[in-house]
Amino acid sequence: MQRWRTAEVAVMDWLNARGWDLKDVSKQNLGYNLVGVDNTGIAVMLEVKKVDRPDARFSMTNNEMGAIEAEPGQYLLAIVIGDGRYARLILLDPKDRALPRERVCRAWEWQFTAWAEYGYFVDG
């Protein structure tokens, strides 16, 4: 199993063993990793994130943030905290406006403008 998939599979297996009915949809690029119903029958979508410590930051893509608002049902963040030997699971409601978040630019890119003026054509 690929290392980055371990947390997703572990969350799905752990919750399914406790009465949830989740399936993995991470390869469909929907903005969440797991979909199904919780142990009370409510439709849920879960985005799984793994961190080493409870004070560690994690990031979400624009696709994931868009799914929070667009998808019907309950969207939850499943945060796996641990180093592989010991782990805990926290479920968060990302729609909770009290939950601290900030939009961060992670990378700048270079764009070339008017580049055709400075190049030269290479003829065959």
N, C-alpha and C positions, 0 to 999 in steps of 0.2 A: 504494500500500500504506500502511496506517495505520502511523504511526511506532512505536507501542507493540508492533506485531506484527513489526517488523523482526527483532528478536533471535530470536524463536521460529522464524521462517521460515529465517533464516540458519543456526541450529543444525541444524534438520532437513535442510536442503540440504547442509550441510557434512558431517554424519555419514553421510547417505545416499550421498554421493559416496565414502565410505570403507568401504562394505560394510554399513552399517546399513540397516534397512528400517523407517522411522518414518513415521507419519502424524499429522497435526494433529487433535487432539480438544479443543482449548481451548474451543470454544463449547459443549461438552457439560457443563461445570462438574463435572468428575470429580475435581479436585484435582491435576491435572497437565495439561501442554500437549501432550505428544507420547507416542505409544505404539507399540510394535512390538518388534523384536528387534535386539540389538546385532550386531556383526560376527562373533560366535562362535555366534549363534543363541539367546542367552538372552533371555527376555522382559524388557522394560524399560518403565518409565514415567519420563518426564523432566518436571520442572517447570523452566521457563526463567526466570532472573532476570538483569537487566542492571544493572551497577554501573559507575561511572566509574573507580574505583581499587580495588586489592586490599584496602585497609583500610576500604572503605565497608561500612556495614551494609545488609542487605536484610531484608525482612520476608516472612512467609508467613501466609496466612489459616488459620483453624481448619479449613477444608475441606481445604487442602493438607496440613496437619499430620496430619489424620485419615487421609488417603490413604496417608501414609507407613507407618502401622501396619496398615491394613486391606487394602491391595492385595497380592495374591500377586505374586511376581516381584521384580525388582530395581527399586526406586525410586531415581532419581538426581536431584540438583540440577545443572542445567547453568547455570553462572554465566558470563555473557559480560562480560568486563572490557574497557572501552575507551570511546572518545569518538566512535566512528563512523568515524574515519579509520583507526584501528588498533585491533584487538580480539584478545583471546585467550579461549580457552574452557577452563574448569576443570570437571571432573565431580566431584561430591562425593556420598558416601553419607551421607544425613541420619540414618541409623540408628546411625552411629558415635557412641557415647556420649561420646567424647572431644571431639567437635566442640562448641565453645562456643556456647551459645544462652541466651537469656533471654526470659521472657514479659513483655511490655510492654503497658501500657494506653495506647493512642494517643489516645483521645478520651473525654472525659466527656460525659454527656448529662444534660439536665434532665428530671425527671419531675414531673408535677403530681399531687398527691394531695389528696383531699377537695375537689376543685375545684368540685363542684356547689354547695357551701355558699356560694361567693363570686360566682357568676354570677347572671344574671337571664335569665328567659325573654322572648323577644321574640314577641309575639302578632301574627299575621298581618295 
